[in-house]
Structures are given as structure tokens and as C-alpha cells.
């Protein structure tokens, strides 16, 4: 399912227009992105938690040359599924 499919499904179930659903969905994604950029967590009880995690630096290998490269540490986004989501997927 892509973003447009999600918008269509929500519009069909909620009775809202596709345009209104798109505005809300874009707002939700923007708020989650802003929170993660600021170092905050976003918890949606029953669904899951969006957070950032620190990935440590490591040595990697360049597949073209075979030489080694140093990959710096980085903050990466992560999602941990909540219990209701885990149960629904079973």
C-alpha cells in the first residue's frame, strides 16, 4: 500500500474528502518528523513508538574497490510496534 492508497482507504471509511485526509496525513507525518528531529519520541498507544537511536561508527568495505572505509556514527529513526499492532498482525 502506498500513500495514495492509504488516503483513498481512509477517505472511504471516514466520509472525509481525499483532500482533507491528505492534509491530515501530511500534518501527522510532518509532526512525527519534527519531533524525531528534535530528539523526542512519539508514542501512539496500541500502535507503536517512533524514536531515534544512535548507530555507532564502524568500518565498512567499498564493494567497488574492495578497500575499507570508516562509517561515522549517526542517529537513525526507529519504530517499535505496540501490543495491539503485534496482535493484529499475528
C-alpha positions in Angstrom: 0.0 0.0 0.0 1.4 3.4 -0.9 0.4 6.9 0.5 -2.3 7.4 -2.1 -3.9 4.1 -1.4 -3.9 4.9 2.3 -5.6 8.3 1.6 -8.2 6.6 -0.5 -8.9 4.0 2.1 -9.2 6.5 5.0 -11.4 8.8 2.9 -13.7 5.8 2.1 -14.0 4.7 5.7 -14.3 8.2 7.3 -16.5 10.1 4.9 -13.9 12.9 4.7 -12.7 14.1 1.3 -9.5 12.8 -0.1 -8.1 16.3 0.1 -8.9 16.6 3.8 -7.4 13.2 4.6 -4.2 14.2 2.7 -3.8 17.4 4.7 -4.2 15.5 8.0 -1.9 12.7 6.9 0.8 15.2 5.7 0.4 17.1 9.0 0.8 13.9 11.0 4.0 12.9 9.1 5.4 16.4 9.5 4.8 16.4 13.3 6.4 13.0 13.7 9.4 14.1 11.6 9.7 17.4 13.6 9.6 15.5 16.9 12.2 13.0 15.8 14.4 15.8 14.5 14.2 17.4 17.9 15.2 14.2 19.7 11.7 13.5 21.1 9.7 10.2 21.0 6.2 9.9 19.5 4.1 7.2 21.3 0.8 6.1 19.8 -0.6 3.8 22.5 -1.5 0.4 21.0 0.2 1.2 17.6 3.8 1.8 18.4 6.6 4.2 19.2 8.7 6.3 16.8 12.1 7.3 18.2 15.7 7.9 17.2 18.6 5.6 18.0 22.3 6.2 17.9 24.1 3.8 15.5 27.8 3.6 16.4 30.6 4.1 13.9 32.1 1.1 12.2 34.4 0.0 9.5 32.8 -0.9 6.2 34.0 -2.1 2.8 33.7 -0.4 -0.5 32.3 -3.1 -2.9 33.8 -1.4 -6.0 37.4 -1.1 -4.8 37.5 -3.6 -2.0 39.1 -1.0 0.3 37.9 -0.2 3.8 36.0 2.9 4.8 35.1 4.4 8.1 31.3 4.9 8.5 30.6 7.6 11.1 28.1 7.2 14.0 24.6 8.5 13.2 21.2 9.0 14.6 18.6 6.8 12.8 14.8 6.7 13.0 13.3 3.5 14.6 9.8 2.1 15.1 8.8 -0.3 17.8 5.4 -1.9 17.3 2.8 -1.8 20.1 1.0 -4.8 21.5 -2.3 -4.2 19.6 -0.4 -3.9 16.3 1.6 -7.1 17.1 -1.6 -9.0 17.9 -3.4 -7.8 14.7 -0.5 -8.9 12.5 -0.3 -12.4 14.1 
